[in-house]
Amino acid sequence: MTSTKPILKSQKSGSAISSNPNVTGGSNGSSSGNNLGGNGGGSQGPPSPWLLENQPPINNSASFVEYLRWMREVNRKPDSRTGKDPTDPATKVQILQLAQEKANYTERLKVLTKRTKLIAGEGNWFEVTCPWRIRVGGIRGVESMLIPAFDALGMPYIPSSTLRGVARNAAIREFMQEERLDWKAAEKMIAPYFGSIDTKNPKDSMGKVIFLDAYPMPSKDGGLSVDIANNIWKWDGDSIGKYSPNPNPFLSLKESEFVIGLRVSSTGNQQVLDRVRKWLVKGLQSGVGSQVNSGYGGLTCAEGQIEQPFFRVGFAVRGQLIHGRQKFTQWNYKRNRWDMRGQAEAEVRPIAFKSMLRYWFRAFALGVLPTAQVKLWEATLFGAIEPQKRGYFNIRINDGVLVQEEARASRDNHGEQEGTLLFQYSSEIPDQNKQSTTQLIQNLTWLMFHLGGIGQGARRPLYSRRNRECAPWWRGCNLVVLLDDESSEFDEEFWNLPDSTQAFSTLFQQRLNAFYLALGDLIKRDIKSDELLTVVNPTRTLWSNAVDSNSRIMVCDGDQNFNKPYTLSILHSDELKINQDYDPDLCGNVRGNDVKPSPVWISYPDQKYQVVTVFGATQEPRKKFVQKLRDQGAIQIFPMT
């Protein structure tokens, strides 16, 4: 691989790097003499992601590692108030975007994939496809950036050691299931295939199959794509921490195809290779790398058998959509500082559904269980880093597509995304817990669809702002069920909604009781829905995001007002405003430093009626809002007594 090294020139003012027109570091794609580079920017010019003042001459075939070499260090120009450089997150986004957009790995990947096929030999290599994203590696680099696995020359790949581990784990689990063995006993059974230092048979001390590094099929960027992790709600000890979005951009591989190659070792044979290959295919389909239970890392192969989901549902997201990373646009200088306001990119993300299900599980479970027990079972079901658990199930999305981009400047069309949500058991779930987990997920998913949206604007139903001269014209989100040809009679009956609010009240309570029953079966304890806990004693400015004794869920019907659904028009009514503005303790606040999410969720299931969830509803101003809904004929569906 070719990579142009920087040419240093000795000058009285110090060393400088000669500029290269192929690389951009400023906001307008050009190199300027007043660019302060690693100095962090200032009124003289926008900040640059580069360590030195002028941009380094990186050839387009250079890997992301080359970009890391010249990336500026963190906190070059800290703010006097916070002690942090406000441009750091933006330069991080910019360097990732440059690495993706300026890459040209096609020729190198042609060489690497061809080499894999030649070393493996005819019939011993195959191709796999990643329907969404894959994260292999995850080493923390500069500015705490998650860096995927790169080879010695900086090409993205799946290391051979990872592939061997995937096949080995799949083999162990197969023997555990078929032979009813524990892990250690199953490890002894696979020694003739993978080798073992503990075996008593010298012939089994070495593996019989050689695994080769797997590279993406030739493409310009090798599949590298800017990704984001954003831990909004997290546990702080045994309490829920403050709402605090923490977007962390990084690189993952998106919709890549890989060439997987195996080779018989000097002590192996073709029969052994064929069996190891089956284990490898099975393991790759279950997921490889990080966050496999959140949709990452699932690989499909023509010769593999796709595991059937235990639950599936088609969906449409209409409104402000699910978004991934913020795309770098340009630098803006205002209020004596440089600021980058990125442009969010719409993306159908399985992890968004997992996060929303996790939110509602936590909210409902906290109303009936001690916090420590909720924390434990949330980790058991959904996975966690601490305590380290993979989780009982995986979430995937099949045929996720962006039907209509979010309309930023059009009053006519709102955004829309579609797909099919698939739930599959992970290898961690005990057989005796599968039925209860299925019932819990089915009813929790039903609750999620009917209590709010997902992605941006999740707490509000979709509505138009055509009567106001401001953009975006569309706000909020509607999450709706789409049944397809594969839907069964169970699906149609399960998702069918009654026409009246009274009938919906009965159905909602049935679904919630079914969720409580399944949760009780898992934890081996009776849950009484009429004995609700108080997580936090609410005040005007303080409430808990828990469906507990202080929460209220209402269902009501009414006509639109100012293009807003009925209950939203009441929430935004003048009577509930403060100084002719929305009350932040009722509607939330996104301006300034005191950012708080709204304690009110409103959904509009199939546009039949509205379901309103109010946290901390026993205190003003939420109490007054709930009373206004009652006065207009709303039915309380939680608490159920």
C-alpha positions in Angstrom: 0.0 0.0 0.0 1.3 3.4 -0.9 1.2 6.3 1.7 2.8 9.6 1.2 4.9 10.8 4.1 4.8 14.4 5.2 7.6 16.6 4.0 9.0 18.8 6.8 10.5 22.1 5.9 12.7 24.0 8.3 11.5 27.6 8.7 12.2 30.3 11.3 8.6 29.9 12.6 9.0 26.2 13.0 8.3 23.1 11.0 5.4 23.0 8.6 3.8 20.3 6.5 3.3 20.8 2.8 -0.3 20.8 1.9 -2.1 18.3 -0.3 -5.2 19.2 -2.3 -6.5 15.6 -1.9 -7.1 16.1 1.8 -9.4 18.6 3.4 -9.4 19.8 6.9 -11.4 23.0 6.9 -15.1 23.6 6.7 -15.2 24.5 3.0 -12.9 21.7 1.7 -9.9 24.0 1.1 -6.7 24.6 2.8 -6.3 28.1 4.1 -3.3 30.0 5.4 -5.2 31.1 8.5 -6.2 27.6 9.5 -4.9 27.2 13.0 -4.9 23.4 12.8 -4.1 21.7 16.0 -4.2 25.0 17.9 -8.0 24.4 18.3 -9.1 27.3 16.1 -10.1 30.8 17.0 -11.5 33.9 15.4 -8.8 33.8 12.7 -10.0 30.5 11.2 -11.9 27.3 11.9 -10.4 24.5 14.0 -8.8 21.6 12.1 -8.7 17.9 13.1 -4.9 17.8 12.2 -2.1 17.8 14.8 0.1 20.2 12.9 -0.9 23.6 11.4 -1.1 22.6 7.7 -2.9 19.5 6.5 -0.8 16.3 6.2 -0.3 14.9 2.6 -2.1 11.6 3.0 -2.6 9.6 -0.2 -6.1 8.4 -0.9 -4.9 4.8 -0.5 -3.7 5.5 3.0 -5.6 3.6 5.7 -7.4 5.0 8.7 -4.3 4.4 10.8 -2.5 7.1 8.7 -5.3 9.6 9.7 -4.8 8.6 13.4 -1.1 9.4 13.1 -1.8 13.1 12.4 -4.9 13.6 14.4 -4.6 16.3 16.9 -4.5 15.4 20.6 -7.6 16.1 22.8 -8.2 19.4 24.7 -5.8 21.6 22.7 -7.7 24.8 23.6 -9.9 24.2 26.7 -12.7 26.5 27.6 -12.0 28.7 30.6 -15.3 27.7 32.2 -15.5 23.9 31.6 -11.8 23.1 31.1 -12.7 21.2 27.9 -12.1 22.1 24.3 -15.6 22.6 22.8 -14.3 21.7 19.3 -13.1 18.2 20.3 -16.3 16.3 19.5 -16.6 18.0 16.1 -13.0 17.4 15.1 -13.5 13.8 16.0 -16.5 13.6 13.7 -14.6 15.3 11.0 -11.6 13.0 11.1 -13.8 9.9 10.9 -15.7 11.3 8.0 -12.5 12.2 6.2 -11.1 8.7 6.7 -14.3 7.2 5.2 -14.8 9.6 2.3 -11.2 9.9 1.2 -10.4 6.2 1.3 -9.7 4.1 -1.8 -9.0 0.5 -0.7 -10.2 -1.2 -3.8 -6.9 -2.4 -5.2 -5.5 -3.5 -1.9 -8.6 -5.5 -1.0 -8.5 -7.2 -4.5 -5.0 -8.5 -3.6 -6.0 -9.6 -0.1 -9.2 -11.4 -1.0 -7.5 -13.1 -4.0 -4.7 -14.2 -1.6 -7.2 -15.7 0.8 -8.8 -17.8 -2.0 -5.5 -19.0 -3.3 -4.2 -20.1 0.1 -7.4 -21.8 1.1 -7.7 -23.6 -2.2 -10.7 -24.4 -4.4 -13.8 -25.3 -2.3 -12.3 -24.2 1.0 -13.4 -20.6 0.9 -16.9 -19.0 0.9 -18.5 -15.6 1.1 -20.7 -14.1 3.8 -22.7 -10.9 3.9 -23.4 -8.5 6.8 -27.0 -7.2 6.4 -26.3 -4.3 8.7 -23.2 -3.5 10.7 -20.3 -5.4 12.3 -18.0 -4.3 15.1 -14.9 -6.4 15.5 -12.2 -5.0 17.7 -13.3 -2.1 19.8 -9.9 -1.0 21.0 -9.9 2.5 22.5 -7.7 4.9 20.5 -7.2 8.6 20.6 -9.9 10.7 22.1 -11.4 7.5 23.5 -12.4 6.5 20.0 -13.5 2.9 19.4 -11.3 1.6 16.7 -12.2 -1.6 14.7 -9.7 -4.3 13.9 -7.1 -3.3 11.3 -4.3 -5.4 10.0 -0.6 -4.4 9.9 -1.2 -2.1 6.9 -4.4 -0.6 8.2 -7.0 -2.6 6.3 -10.2 -3.5 8.1 -10.7 -7.2 8.6 -11.9 -10.0 10.8 -8.8 -11.6 12.4 -8.3 -15.4 12.1 -8.2 -15.7 15.8 -11.7 -14.2 16.0 -13.0 -16.7 13.4 -11.4 -19.6 15.3 -13.1 -18.5 18.5 -16.5 -18.2 16.8 -16.2 -21.8 15.4 -14.9 -23.1 18.7 -17.7 -21.7 20.7 -20.3 -22.9 18.3 -18.8 -26.4 18.5 -18.7 -26.4 22.3 -22.4 -25.3 22.5 -23.4 -28.0 20.0 -21.8 -30.7 22.2 -23.3 -29.2 25.3 -26.7 -29.4 23.8 -26.6 -32.7 22.1 -24.5 -34.7 24.6 -25.9 -32.8 27.7 -22.4 -31.8 28.8 -21.0 -28.9 30.8 -18.6 -26.4 29.2 -15.4 -28.1 30.4 -16.5 -31.6 29.3 -17.5 -30.2 25.9 -14.1 -28.5 25.5 -12.5 -31.9 25.7 -14.8 -33.2 22.9 -13.6 -30.5 20.5 -9.8 -31.0 21.1 -9.5 -33.4 18.1 -10.6 -30.5 15.9 -9.2 -27.3 17.5 -6.3 -28.6 19.6 -5.8 -28.3 23.4 -2.8 -27.9 25.7 -4.6 -30.0 28.3 -5.3 -33.1 26.2 -3.6 -36.4 27.0 -3.5 -37.4 23.4 -0.4 -35.8 21.7 -2.2 -35.9 18.3 -4.8 -33.5 19.7 -2.4 -30.9 21.0 -2.6 -28.9 17.7 -5.5 -27.8 15.7 -6.4 -29.6 12.5 -7.7 -26.5 10.6 -5.9 -23.3 9.7 -8.2 -20.1 9.8 -7.2 -17.3 7.5 -7.9 -13.6 8.1 -11.1 -12.5 6.5 -11.1 -9.3 4.4 -14.0 -7.3 2.9 -14.7 -7.7 -0.8 -13.1 -4.9 -2.8 -14.8 -1.6 -2.4 -13.7 2.0 -2.1 -13.9 2.3 1.6 -13.8 -1.4 2.6 -17.2 -1.0 4.3 -15.9 1.5 6.9 -18.8 3.7 8.0 -19.1 6.3 10.7 -21.2 4.9 13.5 -22.4 6.2 16.9 -23.1 4.9 20.4 -25.2 7.1 22.7 -25.9 6.0 26.3 -28.7 8.3 27.2 -30.1 6.5 30.3 -27.8 4.5 32.6 -27.6 3.1 36.1 -25.8 5.0 38.7 -25.4 2.5 41.5 -28.9 1.3 42.1 -30.6 4.4 40.8 -31.2 5.6 37.3 -28.7 8.3 36.4 -29.6 11.7 35.0 -30.8 11.9 31.4 -27.5 12.6 29.7 -27.0 12.0 25.9 -23.4 11.1 25.3 -22.8 10.6 21.6 -19.6 8.7 20.8 -18.8 8.4 17.1 -16.6 5.6 15.9 -16.1 3.4 12.8 -17.8 0.1 12.1 -18.2 -1.9 8.9 -21.6 -1.5 7.2 -23.2 -4.0 4.8 -19.8 -5.6 4.0 -19.2 -8.9 2.3 -16.2 -11.0 3.4 -14.2 -13.9 2.0 -13.8 -16.6 4.6 -11.0 -19.1 4.0 -9.9 -22.3 5.8 -7.1 -24.7 5.1 -6.3 -28.2 6.3 -3.2 -28.3 8.6 -0.5 -30.9 8.3 -2.3 -33.1 10.8 -5.9 -32.6 9.5 -8.0 -33.9 6.7 -10.9 -32.7 4.6 -13.6 -34.4 6.8 -12.4 -32.4 9.8 -12.3 -29.2 7.8 -15.9 -29.7 6.6 -17.2 -30.2 10.1 -15.3 -27.1 11.4 -16.7 -25.2 8.5 -20.2 -26.0 9.5 -19.5 -24.8 13.1 -18.0 -21.6 11.7 -21.0 -20.9 9.5 -23.3 -21.5 12.4 -21.3 -19.2 14.7 -21.1 -16.4 12.1 -24.8 -16.4 11.7 -25.3 -16.1 15.5 -23.1 -13.0 15.4 -19.4 -12.0 15.6 -17.8 -9.1 17.4 -19.4 -6.7 19.8 -23.1 -5.9 20.4 -24.4 -9.1 18.7 -27.6 -8.9 20.7 -28.3 -5.4 19.3 -28.2 -6.3 15.6 -24.4 -6.0 15.0 -22.3 -8.8 13.6 -24.9 -11.1 12.1 -23.5 -12.7 8.9 -25.5 -14.6 6.4 -24.2 -17.4 4.2 -25.7 -19.3 1.3 -24.9 -22.7 2.9 -26.2 -21.9 6.4 -29.6 -22.4 7.9 -31.2 -19.2 9.2 -32.3 -19.5 12.7 -36.1 -18.9 13.0 -37.1 -16.0 15.3 -39.4 -16.7 18.3 -41.2 -13.5 17.5 -41.4 -11.1 14.6 -43.3 -8.0 13.7 -43.3 -5.6 10.7 -43.1 -1.9 11.5 -43.2 1.5 10.0 -41.6 4.6 11.6 -43.3 7.8 10.4 -42.1 11.2 11.3 -38.7 12.4 12.5 -37.2 8.9 12.1 -34.4 6.9 13.7 -31.0 8.5 13.1 -27.4 7.3 13.4 -24.4 9.5 13.4 -24.2 13.3 12.9 -22.6 14.1 9.6 -20.0 16.9 9.6 -21.2 19.9 7.6 -19.3 23.0 8.3 -17.9 25.2 11.1 -19.9 28.1 12.4 -18.4 30.9 14.5 -20.8 32.4 17.0 -20.7 33.6 20.6 -16.9 33.8 20.5 -16.5 30.1 19.8 -16.4 27.7 16.9 -19.4 25.3 16.7 -20.3 22.5 14.3 -24.0 21.7 13.9 -24.1 18.3 12.2 -26.7 16.8 10.0 -28.3 13.7 11.3 -28.4 10.7 8.9 -31.5 8.5 9.0 -30.8 4.8 9.5 -32.9 1.8 10.4 -31.0 0.7 13.6 -31.9 -2.5 15.5 -30.2 -1.1 18.6 -32.8 1.7 18.7 -35.5 -0.8 19.2 -33.5 -2.7 21.8 -32.9 0.5 23.7 -36.6 1.5 23.6 -37.7 -1.9 24.8 -35.1 -1.7 27.6 -36.5 1.7 28.6 -40.1 0.4 28.9 -39.0 -2.8 30.7 -37.1 -0.7 33.3 -40.1 1.7 33.6 -42.7 -1.0 34.3 -40.4 -3.3 36.3 -39.4 -0.4 38.7 -43.1 0.0 39.6 -43.3 -3.5 41.1 -39.8 -4.7 41.9 -36.9 -3.4 44.1 -34.4 -1.4 42.1 -31.5 -3.9 42.6 -33.7 -6.8 41.2 -34.7 -4.7 38.2 -31.1 -3.9 37.5 -30.1 -7.6 37.6 -32.9 -8.8 35.3 -32.5 -6.0 32.9 -28.9 -7.1 32.4 -30.0 -10.8 32.3 -32.5 -10.1 29.5 -30.9 -7.3 27.5 -27.2 -7.8 28.3 -24.8 -5.5 30.1 -21.2 -4.7 30.6 -21.5 -4.7 34.4 -22.5 -7.3 35.5 -21.1 -8.9 32.3 -24.0 -10.6 30.6 -24.9 -11.2 26.9 -28.6 -11.3 27.4 -31.3 -13.8 26.6 -32.2 -12.7 23.1 -30.9 -11.0 19.9 -32.7 -8.3 17.9 -32.3 -8.1 14.2 -34.0 -6.2 11.5 -34.8 -7.7 8.1 -35.3 -5.6 5.0 -34.9 -2.3 6.9 -35.3 0.5 4.4 -35.6 4.3 4.3 -38.9 4.8 2.4 -38.9 8.6 2.6 -36.2 10.9 3.8 -37.2 13.3 6.5 -38.7 16.4 4.9 -36.6 19.3 6.2 -37.9 21.8 3.8 -41.1 20.3 2.5 -44.6 20.6 4.0 -45.9 17.7 2.0 -44.1 14.6 3.1 -42.9 13.3 6.4 -40.1 10.7 6.8 -40.7 7.0 6.8 -38.7 3.9 7.6 -39.9 0.3 7.3 -38.6 -3.2 8.2 -39.3 -6.4 10.1 -38.2 -6.7 13.7 -36.9 -10.2 14.5 -36.3 -11.7 18.0 -34.0 -14.7 18.3 -32.9 -16.6 21.4 -29.2 -16.1 22.3 -27.0 -19.0 23.4 -27.2 -17.7 27.0 -30.9 -18.5 27.6 -31.8 -21.6 29.6 -34.4 -23.8 28.0 -36.7 -23.5 31.0 -36.8 -19.7 30.6 -37.6 -19.6 26.9 -41.4 -19.6 27.2 -41.5 -16.9 29.9 -39.1 -14.7 27.9 -41.2 -15.1 24.8 -44.3 -14.0 26.6 -42.5 -11.1 28.2 -41.0 -9.8 24.9 -44.3 -10.2 23.0 -46.2 -8.1 25.5 -43.4 -5.6 26.2 -43.2 -5.0 22.4 -47.0 -4.5 22.2 -46.7 -1.9 25.0 -43.8 -0.2 23.3 -45.8 0.2 20.0 -48.8 1.7 21.8 -47.1 4.0 24.4 -44.8 6.1 22.2 -42.6 6.3 19.1 -38.9 5.6 18.5 -36.0 7.6 17.5 -36.3 11.4 17.2 -39.5 12.8 18.6 -40.4 9.5 20.3 -42.5 11.2 23.0 -44.9 12.9 20.7 -47.2 11.6 18.0 -46.6 12.8 14.4 -48.1 16.2 13.7 -47.7 19.0 11.1 -46.5 22.5 11.7 -47.8 23.8 8.4 -49.5 26.7 10.1 -46.2 28.0 11.4 -43.4 29.5 9.3 -40.6 27.3 10.9 -38.9 24.1 10.0 -39.0 21.2 10.4 -42.6 21.1 9.2 -43.2 17.6 10.8 -42.6 16.8 14.4 -43.0 13.6 16.5 -43.2 10.0 15.5 -45.8 7.3 14.9 -44.7 3.7 15.3 -47.1 1.4 13.6 -47.4 -2.3 13.0 -47.2 -3.7 9.4 -48.5 -7.2 8.9 -47.2 -9.1 5.8 -47.7 -12.4 4.0 -45.7 -14.3 6.7 -48.0 -13.0 9.4 -50.0 -15.8 11.2 -53.5 -15.8 12.7 -51.8 -15.2 16.0 -50.2 -12.0 14.7 -53.4 -10.7 13.3 -55.3 -11.4 16.5 -52.4 -10.1 18.7 -52.0 -6.8 17.0 -55.7 -6.1 16.1 -56.9 -3.0 18.0 -60.5 -2.4 19.0 -62.4 0.7 17.9 -63.4 2.1 21.3 -61.3 3.5 24.1 -63.2 1.3 26.6 -62.3 -1.8 24.8 -58.7 -0.6 24.4 -58.6 -0.1 28.2 -59.4 -3.7 28.7 -56.9 -4.9 26.1 -54.1 -2.8 27.5 -54.6 -4.1 31.0 -54.6 -7.7 29.7 -51.2 -7.1 27.9 -49.7 -5.4 31.0 -50.9 -8.2 33.3 -49.4 -10.7 30.8 -46.1 -8.8 31.0 -46.2 -8.9 34.9 -47.0 -12.6 34.8 -44.1 -13.5 32.5 -41.7 -11.4 34.6 -42.9 -13.1 37.8 -42.3 -16.5 36.2 -38.7 -15.5 35.4 -37.9 -14.2 38.8 -39.9 -17.0 40.6 -42.2 -14.5 42.5 -45.8 -13.4 42.3 -46.2 -9.8 41.1 -49.2 -8.0 42.3 -50.1 -5.1 40.0 -52.3 -3.5 42.7 -49.3 -3.1 45.1 -47.2 -0.5 43.3 -44.0 0.9 44.6 -42.9 4.6 44.9 -39.5 4.9 43.2 -39.1 8.7 44.0 -41.4 11.0 45.8 -42.1 13.5 43.0 -41.9 17.3 43.2 -42.6 19.9 40.6 -39.1 19.6 39.1 -38.3 16.0 40.0 -39.9 12.8 38.9 -38.9 9.2 38.1 -39.2 7.6 34.7 -41.0 4.7 36.3 -44.5 3.4 35.9 -45.1 3.4 39.6 -47.7 4.6 42.1 -47.2 8.2 41.0 -47.7 7.6 37.3 -50.9 7.7 35.2 -51.7 6.2 31.8 -54.8 7.5 30.1 -56.6 6.8 26.8 -58.9 9.3 25.2 -60.3 10.4 21.9 -60.9 13.8 20.3 -60.5 15.9 17.2 -57.3 17.5 16.0 -56.6 21.2 16.9 -54.0 23.3 15.0 -52.9 20.1 13.1 -52.1 18.5 16.5 -53.7 15.3 17.9 -56.2 16.1 20.6 -54.2 15.3 23.7 -51.1 17.1 22.4 -53.2 20.3 21.8 -54.2 20.1 25.4 -50.6 19.7 26.5 -49.6 22.7 24.5 -52.7 24.8 25.5 -52.2 28.4 26.8 -53.7 27.3 30.1 -50.7 25.1 30.8 -48.1 27.5 29.7 -45.8 29.7 31.8 -45.2 33.2 30.5 -46.7 32.2 27.2 -44.1 29.4 26.8 -44.2 25.7 27.3 -43.7 24.6 30.9 -40.4 22.6 31.1 -41.8 20.5 34.0 -44.6 19.4 31.7 -43.3 19.5 28.2 -39.6 19.2 28.8 -36.8 21.5 27.8 -34.1 21.3 25.2 -32.7 24.8 25.4 -29.7 26.0 27.4 -27.9 23.8 30.0 -31.0 22.6 31.9 -32.0 19.9 29.4 -34.8 17.6 30.6 -37.0 15.2 28.7 -40.7 15.6 28.9 -42.5 13.5 31.6 -45.4 13.1 29.2 -45.5 10.4 26.4 -48.3 10.5 23.9 -48.9 7.9 21.2 -51.5 7.6 18.5 -52.0 3.9 17.8 -53.4 3.4 14.3 -54.8 6.9 14.6 -57.8 5.7 16.5 -57.2 7.3 19.9 -54.4 8.7 22.0 -52.6 6.9 24.9 -50.9 9.3 27.3 -48.3 8.3 29.9 -47.5 10.8 32.6 -44.6 10.3 35.1 -44.8 12.1 38.5 -48.5 12.7 37.8 -49.4 13.4 41.4 -47.6 16.7 41.4 -48.2 19.9 39.5 -48.1 20.8 36.7 -48.6 17.1 35.6 -51.5 16.7 38.0 -53.4 19.5 36.3 -52.8 18.1 32.8 -54.2 14.7 33.9 -57.2 16.3 35.4 -57.9 18.2 32.2 -57.8 14.8 30.3 -60.3 13.4 32.8 -62.6 16.3 32.4 -62.6 15.6 28.7 -63.6 12.0 29.2 -60.3 10.2 29.3 -60.2 6.7 30.8 -57.4 5.9 33.3 -55.8 2.5 32.3 -53.0 2.7 34.9 -53.0 2.2 37.8 -55.5 -0.5 37.1 -57.4 0.0 40.3 
